[in-house]
């Protein structure tokens, strides 16, 4: 190690791990698990059960943390060959593989423990939820559609949130889960466009690498149109009120804005579309859904 690199302070292991798993990006999935959980509470007894909501949060963050850590571990050699990802912690040495695995297994144990505290069905289905989280990073090695696996993984959040409250299967939650999965798969199509040349060079499979950036952008537009339709279906299925419909108008407007700033020949604003707009979509719909449930009688 050179004296210059030695002089650079290395982040603590916990800080490095949180950076590795991008813990702040939980904002993409958590709002929809909350929407499902709160809707289930409304249908159950119209009371917010804060203990269960806390356990839903622990489950979601625990499983997502495990998934992100495993993703980074499995993809570390690919990340090292991609200029955009070459500064990730497992590539630079800020985090060792051993410590990443330790963090991942702790997160998995937290997820399973919280699921066990919720109800027997959540615990029984918890291992199934783990499978796509592990398969996804391998997806880019055997299919041109790894976003489909990511979508499946993300679709489990709302389903799990509903199960955590009711302890019973709900097709309404499945509708919301499909909406979320297709939404996230769609914006990952946009995000993957940044790496198309590198992916082709090193053999990573993806829709942009196989079919081109214009096809990926159009695929994302189709995904987000389907997402909007599924959100509408969910609203109708659950008897949503005016505030939820207002939220859907906001989401539709955000989708239009997102696709207006990302063009096949102009990817300069991909990060704004990926992080800012999509983070806003989740929070905006959650706030509107919560207001709607409160107006309709949900008791805090």
TIKOLDREN-615771 format. One line per field, with one value per residue (C-alpha): residue in one letter; chain; x, y, z. Coordinates in Angstrom, 2 decimals. Layout:
r A|...
c A|...
c1 X|...
c2 Y|...
c3 Z|...
END
This chain:
r X|X|X|X|X|X|X|X|X|X|X|X|X|X|X|X|X|X|X|X|X|X|X|X|X|X|X|X|X|X|X|X|X|X|X|X|X|X|X|X|X|X|X|X|X|X|X|X|X|X|X|X|X|X|X|X|X|X|X|X|X|X|X|X|X|X|X|X|X|X|X|X|X|X|X|X|X|X|X|X|X|X|X|X|X|X|X|X|X|X|X|X|X|X|X|X|X|X|X|X|X|X|X|X|X|X|X|X|X|X|X|X|X|X|X|X|X|X|X|X|X|X|X|X|X|X|X|X|X|X|X|X|X|X|X|X|X|X|X|X|X|X|X|X|X|X|X|X|X|X|X|X|X|X|X|X|X|X|X|X|X|X|X|X|X|X|X|X|X|X|X|X|X|X|X|X|X|X|X|X|X|X|X|X|X|X|X|X|X|X|X|X|X|X|X|X|X|X|X|X|X|X|X|X|X|X|X|X|X|X|X|X|X|X|X|X|X|X|X|X|X|X|X|X|X|X|X|X|X|X|X|X|X|X|X|X|X|X|X|X|X|X|X|X|X|X|X|X|X|X|X|X|X|X|X|X|X|X|X|X|X|X|X|X|X|X|X|X|X|X|X|X|X|X|X|X|X|X|X|X|X|X|X|X|X|X|X|X|X|X|X|X|X|X|X|X|X|X|X|X
c A|A|A|A|A|A|A|A|A|A|A|A|A|A|A|A|A|A|A|A|A|A|A|A|A|A|A|A|A|A|A|A|A|A|A|A|A|A|A|A|A|A|A|A|A|A|A|A|A|A|A|A|A|A|A|A|A|A|A|A|A|A|A|A|A|A|A|A|A|A|A|A|A|A|A|A|A|A|A|A|A|A|A|A|A|A|A|A|A|A|A|A|A|A|A|A|A|A|A|A|A|A|A|A|A|A|A|A|A|A|A|A|A|A|A|A|A|A|A|A|A|A|A|A|A|A|A|A|A|A|A|A|A|A|A|A|A|A|A|A|A|A|A|A|A|A|A|A|A|A|A|A|A|A|A|A|A|A|A|A|A|A|A|A|A|A|A|A|A|A|A|A|A|A|A|A|A|A|A|A|A|A|A|A|A|A|A|A|A|A|A|A|A|A|A|A|A|A|A|A|A|A|A|A|A|A|A|A|A|A|A|A|A|A|A|A|A|A|A|A|A|A|A|A|A|A|A|A|A|A|A|A|A|A|A|A|A|A|A|A|A|A|A|A|A|A|A|A|A|A|A|A|A|A|A|A|A|A|A|A|A|A|A|A|A|A|A|A|A|A|A|A|A|A|A|A|A|A|A|A|A|A|A|A|A|A|A|A|A|A|A|A|A|A|A|A|A|A|A|A
c1 0.00|1.43|1.90|-0.72|-3.38|-2.46|-3.07|-6.65|-8.89|-10.81|-14.47|-15.52|-16.85|-20.43|-20.32|-18.70|-21.33|-24.18|-22.61|-22.18|-25.88|-27.02|-29.32|-31.01|-32.51|-34.94|-37.19|-38.06|-39.69|-40.76|-43.64|-45.46|-45.08|-46.56|-49.45|-50.26|-49.88|-52.00|-54.70|-54.80|-55.12|-57.94|-59.80|-59.08|-60.11|-59.30|-56.51|-52.80|-50.85|-47.50|-45.70|-46.57|-45.66|-42.26|-41.75|-42.71|-40.04|-37.44|-38.34|-38.15|-34.87|-33.34|-34.21|-33.21|-29.89|-29.19|-30.10|-27.90|-24.93|-25.18|-25.56|-22.37|-20.47|-21.48|-20.90|-17.61|-15.50|-17.93|-17.99|-14.19|-14.30|-16.93|-15.67|-19.03|-18.87|-15.12|-15.25|-17.65|-16.46|-15.66|-13.62|-11.60|-11.05|-13.01|-15.02|-13.75|-15.78|-15.73|-17.22|-19.77|-20.90|-21.08|-23.32|-25.46|-26.03|-26.85|-29.41|-30.87|-31.16|-32.90|-35.34|-36.17|-36.48|-38.90|-40.92|-41.16|-42.52|-45.25|-47.08|-46.44|-47.31|-44.74|-42.07|-43.02|-42.87|-39.78|-37.25|-39.13|-38.71|-34.95|-34.60|-35.02|-32.74|-29.90|-30.82|-31.03|-27.30|-26.69|-29.47|-27.26|-25.11|-27.83|-30.71|-31.16|-34.02|-32.51|-34.92|-37.74|-36.05|-35.53|-39.20|-40.24|-38.03|-39.48|-43.07|-42.79|-42.66|-46.35|-47.44|-45.34|-46.61|-50.20|-49.44|-47.74|-51.02|-53.69|-51.83|-53.80|-53.14|-54.51|-54.89|-55.22|-51.67|-50.55|-51.89|-49.93|-46.88|-47.00|-47.29|-44.21|-42.23|-42.97|-42.28|-38.85|-38.01|-38.91|-36.67|-33.85|-34.10|-33.32|-30.51|-28.88|-28.56|-25.56|-23.52|-24.43|-20.95|-19.18|-21.78|-21.26|-17.50|-17.40|-20.37|-22.98|-26.48|-29.26|-32.03|-29.96|-26.91|-28.91|-31.58|-30.14|-30.88|-33.97|-35.63|-34.82|-36.29|-39.46|-39.60|-39.43|-42.28|-44.41|-43.56|-44.59|-47.81|-48.60|-47.67|-50.20|-52.90|-52.14|-52.24|-55.67|-56.76|-55.51|-57.43|-60.63|-60.12|-59.60|-62.25|-59.71|-60.91|-60.10|-56.66|-55.39|-56.64|-54.86|-51.71|-52.16|-52.38|-49.13|-47.49|-48.66|-47.27|-43.96|-43.75|-44.33|-41.63|-39.21|-39.57|-39.34|-35.85|-34.44|-34.03|-32.28|-29.58|-29.44|-28.77|-27.28|-30.20|-30.55|-29.53|-32.20|-34.80|-33.57|-32.99|-35.00|-38.11|-38.56|-37.92|-40.55|-43.06|-42.91|-43.16|-45.90|-48.15|-47.60|-48.53|-51.67|-52.62|-52.14|-54.26|-56.93|-57.06|-57.14|-60.00|-61.88|-61.57|-58.16|-57.33|-53.80
c2 0.00|3.40|6.14|8.22|5.52|4.72|8.35|8.15|7.30|4.07|4.07|1.90|-1.51|-0.63|2.57|0.76|-1.98|0.54|2.22|-1.19|-2.02|1.58|1.44|4.72|3.04|1.17|4.12|2.45|-0.65|0.27|2.63|-0.11|-2.65|0.01|0.65|-3.08|-3.45|-0.39|-1.42|-4.85|-3.16|-1.00|-4.07|-5.96|-3.56|-0.02|0.38|0.91|-1.81|-0.13|-3.25|-5.17|-2.18|-2.07|-5.77|-5.20|-2.49|-4.80|-7.57|-5.30|-3.64|-6.94|-8.80|-5.90|-5.52|-9.24|-9.06|-6.03|-7.50|-10.81|-8.92|-6.97|-10.09|-12.12|-9.23|-7.96|-9.20|-7.71|-4.47|-4.30|-4.34|-1.62|1.99|3.06|0.48|0.18|2.28|-0.03|-1.13|-4.76|-3.64|-0.97|-3.04|-0.71|-3.82|-7.41|-10.28|-11.91|-8.89|-8.45|-12.03|-11.43|-8.42|-10.29|-13.25|-10.96|-9.18|-12.55|-13.65|-10.37|-10.89|-14.47|-13.52|-10.69|-12.97|-15.54|-12.87|-11.91|-15.17|-18.78|-18.14|-15.33|-17.59|-20.48|-18.28|-16.30|-18.74|-18.53|-14.76|-15.22|-17.29|-14.55|-12.28|-14.76|-15.74|-12.15|-11.32|-14.54|-13.62|-11.39|-14.45|-16.63|-14.42|-11.19|-10.35|-10.16|-7.31|-9.87|-11.63|-8.29|-7.49|-10.80|-10.12|-6.64|-7.84|-9.81|-6.68|-5.70|-9.34|-9.84|-6.61|-7.80|-11.30|-9.80|-8.26|-10.67|-13.98|-14.86|-14.76|-11.71|-11.25|-7.51|-7.57|-9.58|-6.84|-4.21|-6.47|-6.92|-3.16|-2.59|-5.37|-4.16|-0.56|-1.38|-3.73|-0.91|1.71|-0.84|-1.18|2.53|2.27|-0.62|1.55|3.25|0.06|-1.19|-0.92|-2.40|-5.17|-6.17|-6.13|-8.34|-10.55|-9.29|-10.00|-7.40|-5.97|-2.90|-5.02|-7.51|-5.34|-1.83|1.28|2.41|-0.98|-0.82|2.68|1.60|-1.48|0.75|2.87|-0.23|-1.41|1.90|1.98|-1.50|-0.31|2.51|0.07|-2.24|0.66|1.55|-2.10|-2.13|1.08|-0.41|-3.74|-2.13|0.58|3.39|6.94|10.36|10.80|7.52|8.50|11.83|9.83|7.89|11.15|12.27|8.95|9.14|12.67|11.52|8.68|11.14|13.43|10.53|9.44|13.01|13.45|10.08|9.58|6.80|9.25|11.29|9.39|12.38|12.54|8.83|9.33|11.99|9.64|6.64|8.12|11.35|10.59|7.00|7.85|10.57|8.14|5.75|8.45|10.40|7.38|6.26|9.68|9.79|6.21|6.94|10.10|8.16|5.42|7.97|9.88|6.62|5.72|4.21|5.04|5.98
c3 0.00|-0.96|1.61|-0.23|-0.08|3.51|4.41|3.15|6.11|5.53|6.57|9.48|8.64|9.47|7.45|4.54|4.67|4.68|1.67|0.04|0.31|-0.36|2.66|1.70|-1.37|0.86|0.04|-3.28|-1.80|1.75|0.84|-1.06|1.74|4.02|1.63|1.61|5.36|6.18|3.72|5.36|8.77|7.45|6.22|9.44|12.22|10.96|13.53|12.90|14.69|15.24|16.47|13.32|11.17|12.85|12.14|8.49|8.35|9.89|7.44|4.41|5.36|6.46|3.27|1.01|2.86|2.43|-1.26|-1.96|-0.09|-1.95|-5.23|-4.58|-3.49|-6.54|-8.96|-7.54|-10.47|-13.00|-11.01|-11.16|-14.98|-15.27|-14.87|-13.40|-10.60|-10.11|-6.91|-5.09|-1.69|-2.53|-5.53|-3.75|-0.61|1.67|2.60|2.57|1.16|4.58|6.28|3.49|4.00|7.75|7.23|4.71|7.05|9.98|7.79|6.73|10.36|11.24|8.37|9.36|13.03|12.28|9.99|12.79|15.13|12.66|12.01|10.93|7.28|7.01|8.48|6.17|3.07|4.11|2.56|-0.75|-0.71|-0.39|-3.58|-6.24|-4.20|-4.70|-8.26|-9.55|-9.63|-11.57|-14.01|-16.12|-16.79|-18.34|-19.55|-21.46|-19.10|-15.59|-14.84|-14.80|-11.88|-10.13|-10.65|-9.12|-6.10|-5.61|-6.09|-2.86|-0.70|-0.86|-0.71|2.40|3.94|3.57|4.85|7.88|8.97|7.81|7.90|4.77|1.04|-0.78|-4.53|-3.95|-2.58|-5.61|-7.90|-5.98|-5.93|-9.70|-10.13|-7.99|-9.65|-13.17|-12.11|-10.67|-13.53|-15.92|-14.38|-14.10|-17.88|-18.07|-15.54|-17.41|-20.52|-18.92|-19.13|-22.58|-24.14|-21.12|-20.81|-24.43|-23.99|-20.89|-21.76|-19.28|-20.56|-20.49|-22.64|-23.67|-24.46|-26.54|-28.18|-27.94|-25.90|-27.89|-27.30|-23.60|-23.29|-25.06|-22.86|-19.79|-21.15|-21.64|-18.12|-16.60|-18.60|-17.24|-13.75|-14.02|-15.15|-12.22|-9.75|-11.11|-10.76|-7.16|-6.41|-7.78|-6.01|-2.61|-2.96|-2.74|-2.27|-3.70|-2.13|-3.58|-7.02|-6.59|-5.84|-9.07|-11.03|-9.40|-10.26|-13.87|-14.14|-12.65|-15.18|-18.02|-16.64|-16.18|-19.78|-21.05|-19.57|-20.67|-24.39|-26.32|-27.43|-24.22|-21.00|-19.17|-16.74|-15.96|-12.34|-11.86|-13.34|-11.36|-7.92|-7.66|-9.69|-8.60|-4.96|-5.26|-6.82|-3.87|-1.22|-3.01|-3.48|0.10|1.49|-0.64|0.26|3.96|3.77|1.91|4.56|7.38|5.76|5.29|8.96|9.70|13.32|14.35
END
